[in-house]
Amino acid sequence: EETKATLDALSRKRLRAVDPSGFIDCCTTRNMIDTARFIVTAALLREESRGAHVRTDVTQDWDNQTSPFGHTILTRIGATIERRRN
C-alpha cells in the first residue's frame, strides 16, 4: 500500500520539459509511473500466489492449473483504474 501511495503521488506531479528532448523524457517517465501503478495495483488485487507474485498472507489450496481465478485486467479510464476478471 505504501508503494501504491508513493506512485499515486508521483502520478499527480506535473512534469515540465525545458526543450523537445525533455518532453520525450517527460512522456517516458509518465509511462513508467503509469506502468508501475498498474503492476502494483494488480499485485494488491491478486488474491492468490502466481508466478513471481507470492502472497504469504493467504493460504492456497490449488495450483496454477486449477486456480479459480482468471487474469486481472487493468485499464486506465480517466484518473481511475477499472478491475475486471476474465
N, C-alpha and C positions, 0 to 999 in steps of 0.2 A: 504494500500500500504506500509506503514511503517513496519508493521509486516512481510509482504512478503519479503521486502528488508532485514530485520534482519535475517529471516530464510534462505534466499539465501546466505547471508554472512556466516552464521553458516555452511551451507552445503559445502561451499568451504574450510572450515578449515580442516586441516589434523589431524586426531585423532591418537594418538600413545599409544600403550599398553606397559607397562613395564613387564607384566607377562601374562600367559594364561587367568587368571581371568579378567585382564584388557582388553584383546582382546574381550571377551564376552561383557563387558561393552561398549566398543567402538562400536561394532556391534549394540547393543541395542540403544545406543544414536543416531547413524546414522539412524536407522529405525524410531525412534521417530521424528527426524528432518524431514525426508522424508514424514512421515505421516502428520505432521503439515503443511508442504508445500502444500501437496495435498488438505488438508482441507481448507486452506486459499485461495489457487488458485481457488478452486471450489466455495467458497463463493463470491469471487470477480467476477467470471464469471457469476454467477447466476443473472438473471435479474428480478426475482420475489421473493416475500416472500414465504417461505415454511418451515413448522415445526418451529424449533427454530431459523432459519435464517430469519431475518426480515430486509427488505430494507425500510428505511424511506425516501429515495430519489426517489423512483419510486412509482407511483400510480398503483393500481392493480384493474382491473375490473372483475376478475374471482376468483373463489375459487379453492381449491386443486383438486376438481373433474373435473373442466372444464378448467384447465390450458393448454395452447397450448404448454407448454414446457415439454420436456422429461427429462430423467435423464442425468446428466452431468457425463461423464466417463473420468477419467484422467488416463493415463498410462505413465510410465516413459520410455522414449526412449533415451538412452544416457543421455545427460545432459538437455534435453528439456522435456516439458510436452505437450502431444497431447490432444486436446479437440475434443470430438465427441458428437453429440446429437443423442439420440435414439428416 
